[in-house]
Amino acid sequence: MFRKVILVGLSILLVMSAVSCRKKGVKKEEPVKKEAARPVKEYAVKLITLDPGHFHAALVQKTMYDEVSPTVYVYAPKGPDVEDHLKRIEGYNTRAENPTSWVEKVYTGDDFLEKMLAEKKGNVVVISGNNKRKAEYIRACVDAGLNVLADKPMCISEEGFDILESALDTAERNGLLLYDIMTERSGITTILQKELVHNKAVFGELVTGSADEPAVVKDSVHHFFKYVSGNPIKRPGWYFDTTQQGEGIVDVTTHLLDLVMWETFPEQSIDYHTDIEIKKTRRWPTMITKEQYKKVTQLDDFEPFLTDKLNADGALPCYANGEIIYKIKGIYAKVSVVWNFQAPEGAADTHYSIMRGTKANIIIKQGAEQNYRPEVYIEPVPGADKDKLELALLTSLMRLLEVCQGVSFEPTETGWKLKIPDDKRIGHEAHFRQVTERYLKYLQGAKLPDWEVANMKAKYYTTTRALKIAMK
């Protein structure tokens, strides 16, 4: 009987508890639903950086790209080159304004090239560093089925050119993209010069010129010591060894030769067998003292591989300067590059270009008068009708505004000068993003334009052949 009473009492308590819970809104506990795993983003492009020894390798990563994975695989020999590269990337990641978020996965070892080719962690290899093995690196990557975005120069000798030409053919045959970083096409003054040269009402026709007065001239002056990303540049010790870096005639002249083709014969294939004729070429050194070498390399003395090249005064003759006069499709052109150690106070690297037309010359100047900022001038040739040219300029302004919003022009003593808005002058370092974006666009289509491939061959044939002639 007692047991019966207890059971009844418990039953009543359970019922009362259930009613109480319902009144208070307590719900029956349900199984916890697990949140579905978020899909991992698949990136179309995964970068590999191979043996970075030049700061241009880091400038490719100064900004992020939507289609490029933030994880970058770096393969390099152990040493200061790769350490400096990683410091630059870390600087971009930790800067206050628009920091990047790159994750560098680094392998350093003597077998770095073999390791990279075996692992194939990415599909685009960025190469910018010691040029001695660059053509070899390029061919190895292409043979392994990898796309390549390479800094200039892609080769520094005729032997290197043969390797490069073979790699370009292999890449084209196998649907791979081998491309060099031509930043100078992105300069607004060059873009505007090109636009005016193809305006017949303003420019007329390109003259043929002569060896003494070429139709197209592009000269540039550079400096071994300067500032990059706000910091004094540190160059590797081998940079001053032209067997590793390359002479000036095969280095910066690649940009100038590229601009001659790109501006004068846009989107036209140049066949170096028939369209290029080298007329004259020369080379000369810049003398680098021990103190200058220490300042820019942060090394105590010249590297051992340079000591046998020093003159009686202990200075290094660095053959960083060169000039090429040649004919391209029957037109005379001249490119030249000069390297000084350091620019005077307030000065900077400079570029001068003139393209001679039957009505006007279109000129880029960047000297002291321009405060070392490039400016575009239109100067009528003798006998030209200045009033008609001014009217033609006014008529062409709408087209110029399409390529440079806000541009206008003002009279000068010898013609007119374009007034270019400051926000259109984005600077050399920002051009690396533009070149990379152009490459990524080509990559989406899985093909370079035919003229790009032909003109890379023409460019590097001209530099390497000119060097051989100059050294005779």
Secondary structure, 3 states (H helix, E strand, C coil): CHHHHHHHHHHHHHHHHHHHHHHHCCCCCCCCCCCCCCCCCCCCECEEEECCCCCHHHHCCCCCCCCECCEEEEEECCCHHHHHHHHHHHHHHHCCCCCCCCEEEEEECCCHHHHHHHHCCCCEEEECCCHHHHHHHHHHHHHCCCEEEECCCCCCCHHHHHHHHHHHHHHHHCCCCEEECCHHHHCHHHHHHHHHHCCHHHHCCECCECCCCECEEEEEEEEEECEECCEECCCCHHHHCCCCCCCHHHCCHHHHHHHHHHHHCCCCCCCHHHHEEEEEEEEEEEEECHHHHHHHHCCCCCCHHHHCCCCCCCCEEEEEEEEEEEEECCEEEEEEEEEEEECCCCCCCEEEEEEEECCEEEEEECCHHHCCCCEEEEEECCCCCHHHHHHHHHHHHHHHHHHCCCCEEEECCCCEEEECCHHHCCCHHHHHHHHHHHHHHHHHHCCCCHHHHHHHHHHHHHHHHHHHHHCC
